[in-house]
Amino acid sequence: MTRRTDPRTLLLAAAELLAWWAGLALLWLVFITSVDTLERVVGASAAAAAAVLARAGRRAVTWR
């Protein structure tokens, strides 16, 4: 059986992931000393992975 997801729910999930990503990427930029292309790519990737984990952790705690 296929579960249909409300478009509003998907939009809220995307907004939450974007907010986590922005905060974590900004934190990465604050802590590094040299800002070159490789550091930006690594920071953006690490922030994206951490944002997914943060959302999953929040959902596990709140059961939503």
PQR file with spaces between the fields and no chain letter, atoms N, CA, C, O and H, PARSE charges and radii, in Angstrom:
ATOM       1  N    MET     1       0.834   -1.161    0.000 -0.4000 1.5000
ATOM       2  CA   MET     1       0.000    0.000    0.000 -0.0000 2.0000
ATOM       3  C    MET     1       0.891    1.240    0.000  0.5500 1.7000
ATOM       4  O    MET     1       1.856    1.322    0.759 -0.5500 1.4000
ATOM       5  N    THR     2       0.562    2.187   -0.844 -0.4000 1.5000
ATOM       6  CA   THR     2       1.328    3.414   -0.948 -0.0000 2.0000
ATOM       7  C    THR     2       0.751    4.465   -0.009  0.5500 1.7000
ATOM       8  O    THR     2      -0.460    4.686    0.029 -0.5500 1.4000
ATOM       9  H    THR     2      -0.222    2.120   -1.461  0.4000 1.0000
ATOM      10  N    ARG     3       1.618    5.097    0.734 -0.4000 1.5000
ATOM      11  CA   ARG     3       1.192    6.136    1.665 -0.0000 2.0000
ATOM      12  C    ARG     3       1.333    7.492    0.998  0.5500 1.7000
ATOM      13  O    ARG     3       2.421    7.845    0.541 -0.5500 1.4000
ATOM      14  H    ARG     3       2.601    4.918    0.703  0.4000 1.0000
ATOM      15  N    ARG     4       0.262    8.250    0.934 -0.4000 1.5000
ATOM      16  CA   ARG     4       0.293    9.581    0.328 -0.0000 2.0000
ATOM      17  C    ARG     4       0.668   10.609    1.387  0.5500 1.7000
ATOM      18  O    ARG     4       0.181   10.567    2.517 -0.5500 1.4000
ATOM      19  H    ARG     4      -0.621    7.963    1.305  0.4000 1.0000
ATOM      20  N    THR     5       1.530   11.515    1.007 -0.4000 1.5000
ATOM      21  CA   THR     5       1.987   12.536    1.940 -0.0000 2.0000
ATOM      22  C    THR     5       1.414   13.887    1.516  0.5500 1.7000
ATOM      23  O    THR     5       1.409   14.237    0.336 -0.5500 1.4000
ATOM      24  H    THR     5       1.927   11.549    0.089  0.4000 1.0000
ATOM      25  N    ASP     6       0.943   14.615    2.484 -0.4000 1.5000
ATOM      26  CA   ASP     6       0.393   15.938    2.260 -0.0000 2.0000
ATOM      27  C    ASP     6       1.497   16.875    1.758  0.5500 1.7000
ATOM      28  O    ASP     6       2.599   16.859    2.306 -0.5500 1.4000
ATOM      29  H    ASP     6       0.947   14.331    3.442  0.4000 1.0000
ATOM      30  N    PRO     7       1.227   17.693    0.727 -0.5600 1.5000
ATOM      31  CA   PRO     7       2.254   18.626    0.226  0.2800 2.0000
ATOM      32  C    PRO     7       2.729   19.603    1.299  0.5500 1.7000
ATOM      33  O    PRO     7       3.888   20.017    1.285 -0.5500 1.4000
ATOM      34  N    ARG     8       1.859   19.970    2.215 -0.4000 1.5000
ATOM      35  CA   ARG     8       2.259   20.883    3.298 -0.0000 2.0000
ATOM      36  C    ARG     8       3.304   20.219    4.193  0.5500 1.7000
ATOM      37  O    ARG     8       4.246   20.869    4.645 -0.5500 1.4000
ATOM      38  H    ARG     8       0.917   19.634    2.225  0.4000 1.0000
ATOM      39  N    THR     9       3.131   18.934    4.443 -0.4000 1.5000
ATOM      40  CA   THR     9       4.089   18.191    5.257 -0.0000 2.0000
ATOM      41  C    THR     9       5.457   18.144    4.581  0.5500 1.7000
ATOM      42  O    THR     9       6.487   18.313    5.234 -0.5500 1.4000
ATOM      43  H    THR     9       2.365   18.406    4.075  0.4000 1.0000
ATOM      44  N    LEU    10       5.458   17.916    3.276 -0.4000 1.5000
ATOM      45  CA   LEU    10       6.723   17.895    2.540 -0.0000 2.0000
ATOM      46  C    LEU    10       7.397   19.266    2.555  0.5500 1.7000
ATOM      47  O    LEU    10       8.618   19.360    2.676 -0.5500 1.4000
ATOM      48  H    LEU    10       4.622   17.780    2.746  0.4000 1.0000
ATOM      49  N    LEU    11       6.602   20.319    2.433 -0.4000 1.5000
ATOM      50  CA   LEU    11       7.155   21.675    2.459 -0.0000 2.0000
ATOM      51  C    LEU    11       7.750   22.004    3.824  0.5500 1.7000
ATOM      52  O    LEU    11       8.814   22.617    3.911 -0.5500 1.4000
ATOM      53  H    LEU    11       5.610   20.243    2.334  0.4000 1.0000
ATOM      54  N    LEU    12       7.065   21.596    4.885 -0.4000 1.5000
ATOM      55  CA   LEU    12       7.594   21.826    6.231 -0.0000 2.0000
ATOM      56  C    LEU    12       8.875   21.032    6.472  0.5500 1.7000
ATOM      57  O    LEU    12       9.808   21.527    7.104 -0.5500 1.4000
ATOM      58  H    LEU    12       6.201   21.097    4.814  0.4000 1.0000
ATOM      59  N    ALA    13       8.919   19.810    5.970 -0.4000 1.5000
ATOM      60  CA   ALA    13      10.129   18.989    6.122 -0.0000 2.0000
ATOM      61  C    ALA    13      11.301   19.618    5.368  0.5500 1.7000
ATOM      62  O    ALA    13      12.422   19.654    5.876 -0.5500 1.4000
ATOM      63  H    ALA    13       8.161   19.407    5.456  0.4000 1.0000
ATOM      64  N    ALA    14      11.040   20.110    4.164 -0.4000 1.5000
ATOM      65  CA   ALA    14      12.100   20.754    3.382 -0.0000 2.0000
ATOM      66  C    ALA    14      12.574   22.033    4.068  0.5500 1.7000
ATOM      67  O    ALA    14      13.770   22.323    4.091 -0.5500 1.4000
ATOM      68  H    ALA    14      10.129   20.081    3.752  0.4000 1.0000
ATOM      69  N    ALA    15      11.635   22.797    4.625 -0.4000 1.5000
ATOM      70  CA   ALA    15      12.013   24.027    5.327 -0.0000 2.0000
ATOM      71  C    ALA    15      12.845   23.716    6.566  0.5500 1.7000
ATOM      72  O    ALA    15      13.803   24.428    6.868 -0.5500 1.4000
ATOM      73  H    ALA    15      10.663   22.562    4.606  0.4000 1.0000
ATOM      74  N    GLU    16      12.484   22.658    7.283 -0.4000 1.5000
ATOM      75  CA   GLU    16      13.254   22.283    8.468 -0.0000 2.0000
ATOM      76  C    GLU    16      14.663   21.846    8.085  0.5500 1.7000
ATOM      77  O    GLU    16      15.636   22.233    8.732 -0.5500 1.4000
ATOM      78  H    GLU    16      11.706   22.080    7.039  0.4000 1.0000
ATOM      79  N    LEU    17      14.769   21.040    7.035 -0.4000 1.5000
ATOM      80  CA   LEU    17      16.098   20.616    6.582 -0.0000 2.0000
ATOM      81  C    LEU    17      16.932   21.804    6.128  0.5500 1.7000
ATOM      82  O    LEU    17      18.129   21.865    6.412 -0.5500 1.4000
ATOM      83  H    LEU    17      13.978   20.725    6.510  0.4000 1.0000
ATOM      84  N    LEU    18      16.318   22.743    5.431 -0.4000 1.5000
ATOM      85  CA   LEU    18      17.043   23.924    4.976 -0.0000 2.0000
ATOM      86  C    LEU    18      17.509   24.777    6.159  0.5500 1.7000
ATOM      87  O    LEU    18      18.619   25.310    6.147 -0.5500 1.4000
ATOM      88  H    LEU    18      15.347   22.694    5.200  0.4000 1.0000
ATOM      89  N    ALA    19      16.665   24.901    7.168 -0.4000 1.5000
ATOM      90  CA   ALA    19      17.050   25.679    8.352 -0.0000 2.0000
ATOM      91  C    ALA    19      18.210   25.017    9.088  0.5500 1.7000
ATOM      92  O    ALA    19      19.163   25.688    9.483 -0.5500 1.4000
ATOM      93  H    ALA    19      15.763   24.468    7.177  0.4000 1.0000
ATOM      94  N    TRP    20      18.128   23.704    9.271 -0.4000 1.5000
ATOM      95  CA   TRP    20      19.239   22.985    9.919 -0.0000 2.0000
ATOM      96  C    TRP    20      20.514   23.142    9.101  0.5500 1.7000
ATOM      97  O    TRP    20      21.585   23.410    9.645 -0.5500 1.4000
ATOM      98  H    TRP    20      17.354   23.159    8.950  0.4000 1.0000
ATOM      99  N    TRP    21      20.386   22.971    7.774 -0.4000 1.5000
ATOM     100  CA   TRP    21      21.564   23.048    6.911 -0.0000 2.0000
ATOM     101  C    TRP    21      22.201   24.437    6.992  0.5500 1.7000
ATOM     102  O    TRP    21      23.420   24.554    7.123 -0.5500 1.4000
ATOM     103  H    TRP    21      19.516   22.753    7.332  0.4000 1.0000
ATOM     104  N    ALA    22      21.391   25.477    6.917 -0.4000 1.5000
ATOM     105  CA   ALA    22      21.920   26.843    6.945 -0.0000 2.0000
ATOM     106  C    ALA    22      22.649   27.118    8.260  0.5500 1.7000
ATOM     107  O    ALA    22      23.742   27.684    8.262 -0.5500 1.4000
ATOM     108  H    ALA    22      20.401   25.382    6.811  0.4000 1.0000
ATOM     109  N    GLY    23      22.051   26.722    9.361 -0.4000 1.5000
ATOM     110  CA   GLY    23      22.688   26.945   10.659 -0.0000 2.0000
ATOM     111  C    GLY    23      23.989   26.181   10.808  0.5500 1.7000
ATOM     112  O    GLY    23      24.980   26.720   11.300 -0.5500 1.4000
ATOM     113  H    GLY    23      21.163   26.262    9.361  0.4000 1.0000
ATOM     114  N    LEU    24      23.987   24.940   10.387 -0.4000 1.5000
ATOM     115  CA   LEU    24      25.195   24.121   10.517 -0.0000 2.0000
ATOM     116  C    LEU    24      26.288   24.555    9.545  0.5500 1.7000
ATOM     117  O    LEU    24      27.469   24.529    9.892 -0.5500 1.4000
ATOM     118  H    LEU    24      23.182   24.502    9.986  0.4000 1.0000
ATOM     119  N    ALA    25      25.909   24.953    8.336 -0.4000 1.5000
ATOM     120  CA   ALA    25      26.905   25.440    7.371 -0.0000 2.0000
ATOM     121  C    ALA    25      27.527   26.750    7.865  0.5500 1.7000
ATOM     122  O    ALA    25      28.732   26.962    7.721 -0.5500 1.4000
ATOM     123  H    ALA    25      24.950   24.975    8.054  0.4000 1.0000
ATOM     124  N    LEU    26      26.712   27.616    8.438 -0.4000 1.5000
ATOM     125  CA   LEU    26      27.235   28.862    8.998 -0.0000 2.0000
ATOM     126  C    LEU    26      28.194   28.579   10.154  0.5500 1.7000
ATOM     127  O    LEU    26      29.240   29.218   10.269 -0.5500 1.4000
ATOM     128  H    LEU    26      25.734   27.444    8.555  0.4000 1.0000
ATOM     129  N    LEU    27      27.839   27.634   10.998 -0.4000 1.5000
ATOM     130  CA   LEU    27      28.712   27.253   12.104 -0.0000 2.0000
ATOM     131  C    LEU    27      30.044   26.717   11.581  0.5500 1.7000
ATOM     132  O    LEU    27      31.099   27.027   12.134 -0.5500 1.4000
ATOM     133  H    LEU    27      26.989   27.116   10.905  0.4000 1.0000
ATOM     134  N    TRP    28      29.999   25.918   10.523 -0.4000 1.5000
ATOM     135  CA   TRP    28      31.221   25.392    9.904 -0.0000 2.0000
ATOM     136  C    TRP    28      32.102   26.550    9.426  0.5500 1.7000
ATOM     137  O    TRP    28      33.310   26.551    9.660 -0.5500 1.4000
ATOM     138  H    TRP    28      29.142   25.666   10.074  0.4000 1.0000
ATOM     139  N    LEU    29      31.496   27.532    8.758 -0.4000 1.5000
ATOM     140  CA   LEU    29      32.277   28.652    8.247 -0.0000 2.0000
ATOM     141  C    LEU    29      32.889   29.481    9.369  0.5500 1.7000
ATOM     142  O    LEU    29      33.962   30.057    9.190 -0.5500 1.4000
ATOM     143  H    LEU    29      30.514   27.531    8.569  0.4000 1.0000
ATOM     144  N    VAL    30      32.236   29.550   10.508 -0.4000 1.5000
ATOM     145  CA   VAL    30      32.769   30.296   11.642 -0.0000 2.0000
ATOM     146  C    VAL    30      34.017   29.608   12.200  0.5500 1.7000
ATOM     147  O    VAL    30      34.962   30.275   12.622 -0.5500 1.4000
ATOM     148  H    VAL    30      31.365   29.082   10.653  0.4000 1.0000
ATOM     149  N    PHE    31      34.016   28.281   12.201 -0.4000 1.5000
ATOM     150  CA   PHE    31      35.110   27.542   12.832 -0.0000 2.0000
ATOM     151  C    PHE    31      36.329   27.308   11.954  0.5500 1.7000
ATOM     152  O    PHE    31      37.407   27.029   12.478 -0.5500 1.4000
ATOM     153  H    PHE    31      33.248   27.739   11.859  0.4000 1.0000
ATOM     154  N    ILE    32      36.197   27.412   10.634 -0.4000 1.5000
ATOM     155  CA   ILE    32      37.360   27.159    9.786 -0.0000 2.0000
ATOM     156  C    ILE    32      38.170   28.430    9.617  0.5500 1.7000
ATOM     157  O    ILE    32      37.656   29.535    9.793 -0.5500 1.4000
ATOM     158  H    ILE    32      35.321   27.639   10.208  0.4000 1.0000
ATOM     159  N    THR    33      39.449   28.265    9.272 -0.4000 1.5000
ATOM     160  CA   THR    33      40.320   29.428    9.132 -0.0000 2.0000
ATOM     161  C    THR    33      40.454   29.863    7.684  0.5500 1.7000
ATOM     162  O    THR    33      40.479   31.060    7.400 -0.5500 1.4000
ATOM     163  H    THR    33      39.866   27.368    9.129  0.4000 1.0000
ATOM     164  N    SER    34      40.539   28.914    6.767 -0.4000 1.5000
ATOM     165  CA   SER    34      40.681   29.270    5.352 -0.0000 2.0000
ATOM     166  C    SER    34      39.400   28.885    4.610  0.5500 1.7000
ATOM     167  O    SER    34      38.899   27.770    4.746 -0.5500 1.4000
ATOM     168  H    SER    34      40.518   27.941    6.998  0.4000 1.0000
ATOM     169  N    VAL    35      38.890   29.817    3.834 -0.4000 1.5000
ATOM     170  CA   VAL    35      37.661   29.553    3.084 -0.0000 2.0000
ATOM     171  C    VAL    35      38.023   29.413    1.613  0.5500 1.7000
ATOM     172  O    VAL    35      38.121   30.406    0.891 -0.5500 1.4000
ATOM     173  H    VAL    35      39.297   30.723    3.723  0.4000 1.0000
ATOM     174  N    ASP    36      38.222   28.173    1.175 -0.4000 1.5000
ATOM     175  CA   ASP    36      38.448   27.917   -0.239 -0.0000 2.0000
ATOM     176  C    ASP    36      37.344   26.989   -0.744  0.5500 1.7000
ATOM     177  O    ASP    36      36.463   26.599    0.022 -0.5500 1.4000
ATOM     178  H    ASP    36      38.142   27.367    1.762  0.4000 1.0000
ATOM     179  N    THR    37      37.388   26.642   -1.997 -0.4000 1.5000
ATOM     180  CA   THR    37      36.307   25.858   -2.612 -0.0000 2.0000
ATOM     181  C    THR    37      36.146   24.500   -1.955  0.5500 1.7000
ATOM     182  O    THR    37      35.021   24.074   -1.693 -0.5500 1.4000
ATOM     183  H    THR    37      38.104   26.958   -2.619  0.4000 1.0000
ATOM     184  N    LEU    38      37.231   23.821   -1.687 -0.4000 1.5000
ATOM     185  CA   LEU    38      37.144   22.501   -1.068 -0.0000 2.0000
ATOM     186  C    LEU    38      36.507   22.579    0.318  0.5500 1.7000
ATOM     187  O    LEU    38      35.687   21.732    0.672 -0.5500 1.4000
ATOM     188  H    LEU    38      38.145   24.167   -1.899  0.4000 1.0000
ATOM     189  N    GLU    39      36.876   23.578    1.092 -0.4000 1.5000
ATOM     190  CA   GLU    39      36.291   23.738    2.428 -0.0000 2.0000
ATOM     191  C    GLU    39      34.787   24.004    2.335  0.5500 1.7000
ATOM     192  O    GLU    39      34.020   23.505    3.158 -0.5500 1.4000
ATOM     193  H    GLU    39      37.542   24.266    0.805  0.4000 1.0000
ATOM     194  N    ARG    40      34.368   24.770    1.359 -0.4000 1.5000
ATOM     195  CA   ARG    40      32.932   25.029    1.186 -0.0000 2.0000
ATOM     196  C    ARG    40      32.176   23.771    0.804  0.5500 1.7000
ATOM     197  O    ARG    40      31.076   23.535    1.303 -0.5500 1.4000
ATOM     198  H    ARG    40      34.991   25.175    0.690  0.4000 1.0000
ATOM     199  N    VAL    41      32.749   22.962   -0.074 -0.4000 1.5000
ATOM     200  CA   VAL    41      32.101   21.714   -0.488 -0.0000 2.0000
ATOM     201  C    VAL    41      32.003   20.748    0.682  0.5500 1.7000
ATOM     202  O    VAL    41      30.951   20.152    0.912 -0.5500 1.4000
ATOM     203  H    VAL    41      33.642   23.154   -0.480  0.4000 1.0000
ATOM     204  N    VAL    42      33.080   20.593    1.410 -0.4000 1.5000
ATOM     205  CA   VAL    42      33.086   19.699    2.571 -0.0000 2.0000
ATOM     206  C    VAL    42      32.114   20.195    3.634  0.5500 1.7000
ATOM     207  O    VAL    42      31.372   19.405    4.218 -0.5500 1.4000
ATOM     208  H    VAL    42      33.935   21.078    1.222  0.4000 1.0000
ATOM     209  N    GLY    43      32.115   21.487    3.883 -0.4000 1.5000
ATOM     210  CA   GLY    43      31.207   22.055    4.875 -0.0000 2.0000
ATOM     211  C    GLY    43      29.750   21.890    4.490  0.5500 1.7000
ATOM     212  O    GLY    43      28.920   21.545    5.331 -0.5500 1.4000
ATOM     213  H    GLY    43      32.718   22.128    3.408  0.4000 1.0000
ATOM     214  N    ALA    44      29.433   22.130    3.234 -0.4000 1.5000
ATOM     215  CA   ALA    44      28.049   21.979    2.766 -0.0000 2.0000
ATOM     216  C    ALA    44      27.604   20.525    2.835  0.5500 1.7000
ATOM     217  O    ALA    44      26.463   20.242    3.200 -0.5500 1.4000
ATOM     218  H    ALA    44      30.108   22.410    2.551  0.4000 1.0000
ATOM     219  N    SER    45      28.489   19.610    2.490 -0.4000 1.5000
ATOM     220  CA   SER    45      28.154   18.185    2.550 -0.0000 2.0000
ATOM     221  C    SER    45      27.968   17.719    3.984  0.5500 1.7000
ATOM     222  O    SER    45      27.013   17.004    4.289 -0.5500 1.4000
ATOM     223  H    SER    45      29.416   19.840    2.194  0.4000 1.0000
ATOM     224  N    ALA    46      28.864   18.114    4.854 -0.4000 1.5000
ATOM     225  CA   ALA    46      28.757   17.720    6.259 -0.0000 2.0000
ATOM     226  C    ALA    46      27.511   18.334    6.895  0.5500 1.7000
ATOM     227  O    ALA    46      26.848   17.682    7.703 -0.5500 1.4000
ATOM     228  H    ALA    46      29.639   18.695    4.607  0.4000 1.0000
ATOM     229  N    ALA    47      27.186   19.569    6.545 -0.4000 1.5000
ATOM     230  CA   ALA    47      25.989   20.211    7.078 -0.0000 2.0000
ATOM     231  C    ALA    47      24.727   19.527    6.570  0.5500 1.7000
ATOM     232  O    ALA    47      23.751   19.409    7.310 -0.5500 1.4000
ATOM     233  H    ALA    47      27.724   20.099    5.890  0.4000 1.0000
ATOM     234  N    ALA    48      24.732   19.076    5.322 -0.4000 1.5000
ATOM     235  CA   ALA    48      23.566   18.378    4.777 -0.0000 2.0000
ATOM     236  C    ALA    48      23.341   17.046    5.494  0.5500 1.7000
ATOM     237  O    ALA    48      22.212   16.707    5.846 -0.5500 1.4000
ATOM     238  H    ALA    48      25.525   19.172    4.721  0.4000 1.0000
ATOM     239  N    ALA    49      24.417   16.298    5.704 -0.4000 1.5000
ATOM     240  CA   ALA    49      24.288   15.025    6.417 -0.0000 2.0000
ATOM     241  C    ALA    49      23.835   15.247    7.860  0.5500 1.7000
ATOM     242  O    ALA    49      22.990   14.511    8.369 -0.5500 1.4000
ATOM     243  H    ALA    49      25.334   16.573    5.418  0.4000 1.0000
ATOM     244  N    ALA    50      24.390   16.246    8.504 -0.4000 1.5000
ATOM     245  CA   ALA    50      24.010   16.541    9.891 -0.0000 2.0000
ATOM     246  C    ALA    50      22.578   17.048    9.977  0.5500 1.7000
ATOM     247  O    ALA    50      21.891   16.774   10.962 -0.5500 1.4000
ATOM     248  H    ALA    50      25.076   16.843    8.090  0.4000 1.0000
ATOM     249  N    ALA    51      22.110   17.782    8.967 -0.4000 1.5000
ATOM     250  CA   ALA    51      20.726   18.262    8.959 -0.0000 2.0000
ATOM     251  C    ALA    51      19.743   17.105    8.868  0.5500 1.7000
ATOM     252  O    ALA    51      18.713   17.107    9.543 -0.5500 1.4000
ATOM     253  H    ALA    51      22.668   18.004    8.168  0.4000 1.0000
ATOM     254  N    VAL    52      20.056   16.119    8.039 -0.4000 1.5000
ATOM     255  CA   VAL    52      19.195   14.936    7.937 -0.0000 2.0000
ATOM     256  C    VAL    52      19.164   14.188    9.263  0.5500 1.7000
ATOM     257  O    VAL    52      18.101   13.757    9.709 -0.5500 1.4000
ATOM     258  H    VAL    52      20.892   16.117    7.491  0.4000 1.0000
ATOM     259  N    LEU    53      20.314   14.033    9.890 -0.4000 1.5000
ATOM     260  CA   LEU    53      20.374   13.347   11.181 -0.0000 2.0000
ATOM     261  C    LEU    53      19.676   14.136   12.281  0.5500 1.7000
ATOM     262  O    LEU    53      19.037   13.546   13.152 -0.5500 1.4000
ATOM     263  H    LEU    53      21.178   14.383    9.528  0.4000 1.0000
ATOM     264  N    ALA    54      19.787   15.449   12.253 -0.4000 1.5000
ATOM     265  CA   ALA    54      19.122   16.285   13.261 -0.0000 2.0000
ATOM     266  C    ALA    54      17.611   16.184   13.124  0.5500 1.7000
ATOM     267  O    ALA    54      16.903   16.090   14.126 -0.5500 1.4000
ATOM     268  H    ALA    54      20.306   15.928   11.545  0.4000 1.0000
ATOM     269  N    ARG    55      17.111   16.203   11.895 -0.4000 1.5000
ATOM     270  CA   ARG    55      15.662   16.070   11.686 -0.0000 2.0000
ATOM     271  C    ARG    55      15.184   14.691   12.112  0.5500 1.7000
ATOM     272  O    ARG    55      14.131   14.560   12.737 -0.5500 1.4000
ATOM     273  H    ARG    55      17.686   16.280   11.081  0.4000 1.0000
ATOM     274  N    ALA    56      15.947   13.671   11.777 -0.4000 1.5000
ATOM     275  CA   ALA    56      15.566   12.317   12.174 -0.0000 2.0000
ATOM     276  C    ALA    56      15.566   12.185   13.701  0.5500 1.7000
ATOM     277  O    ALA    56      14.681   11.543   14.267 -0.5500 1.4000
ATOM     278  H    ALA    56      16.801   13.777   11.269  0.4000 1.0000
ATOM     279  N    GLY    57      16.528   12.773   14.350 -0.4000 1.5000
ATOM     280  CA   GLY    57      16.578   12.738   15.815 -0.0000 2.0000
ATOM     281  C    GLY    57      15.432   13.472   16.443  0.5500 1.7000
ATOM     282  O    GLY    57      14.856   13.005   17.426 -0.5500 1.4000
ATOM     283  H    GLY    57      17.247   13.295   13.891  0.4000 1.0000
ATOM     284  N    ARG    58      15.086   14.630   15.886 -0.4000 1.5000
ATOM     285  CA   ARG    58      13.962   15.384   16.412 -0.0000 2.0000
ATOM     286  C    ARG    58      12.660   14.626   16.229  0.5500 1.7000
ATOM     287  O    ARG    58      11.810   14.611   17.119 -0.5500 1.4000
ATOM     288  H    ARG    58      15.554   15.009   15.088  0.4000 1.0000
ATOM     289  N    ARG    59      12.506   13.996   15.070 -0.4000 1.5000
ATOM     290  CA   ARG    59      11.284   13.214   14.834 -0.0000 2.0000
ATOM     291  C    ARG    59      11.207   11.999   15.753  0.5500 1.7000
ATOM     292  O    ARG    59      10.121   11.617   16.186 -0.5500 1.4000
ATOM     293  H    ARG    59      13.196   14.008   14.347  0.4000 1.0000
ATOM     294  N    ALA    60      12.344   11.397   16.048 -0.4000 1.5000
ATOM     295  CA   ALA    60      12.352   10.244   16.951 -0.0000 2.0000
ATOM     296  C    ALA    60      11.939   10.643   18.357  0.5500 1.7000
ATOM     297  O    ALA    60      11.299    9.863   19.062 -0.5500 1.4000
ATOM     298  H    ALA    60      13.227   11.708   15.696  0.4000 1.0000
ATOM     299  N    VAL    61      12.297   11.840   18.767 -0.4000 1.5000
ATOM     300  CA   VAL    61      11.966   12.297   20.122 -0.0000 2.0000
ATOM     301  C    VAL    61      10.524   12.744   20.211  0.5500 1.7000
ATOM     302  O    VAL    61       9.854   12.479   21.210 -0.5500 1.4000
ATOM     303  H    VAL    61      12.818   12.473   18.194  0.4000 1.0000
ATOM     304  N    THR    62      10.025   13.431   19.165 -0.4000 1.5000
ATOM     305  CA   THR    62       8.669   13.987   19.229 -0.0000 2.0000
ATOM     306  C    THR    62       7.615   13.062   18.620  0.5500 1.7000
ATOM     307  O    THR    62       6.423   13.331   18.769 -0.5500 1.4000
ATOM     308  H    THR    62      10.569   13.646   18.354  0.4000 1.0000
ATOM     309  N    TRP    63       8.004   12.000   17.953 -0.4000 1.5000
ATOM     310  CA   TRP    63       7.082   11.036   17.314 -0.0000 2.0000
ATOM     311  C    TRP    63       6.153   11.708   16.325  0.5500 1.7000
ATOM     312  O    TRP    63       4.958   11.413   16.301 -0.5500 1.4000
ATOM     313  H    TRP    63       8.972   11.781   17.832  0.4000 1.0000
ATOM     314  N    ARG    64       6.697   12.635   15.484 -0.4000 1.5000
ATOM     315  CA   ARG    64       5.871   13.260   14.449 -0.0000 2.0000
ATOM     316  C    ARG    64       6.457   12.989   13.106  0.5500 1.7000
ATOM     317  O    ARG    64       5.911   13.429   12.094 -0.5500 1.4000
ATOM     318  H    ARG    64       7.668   12.875   15.504  0.4000 1.0000
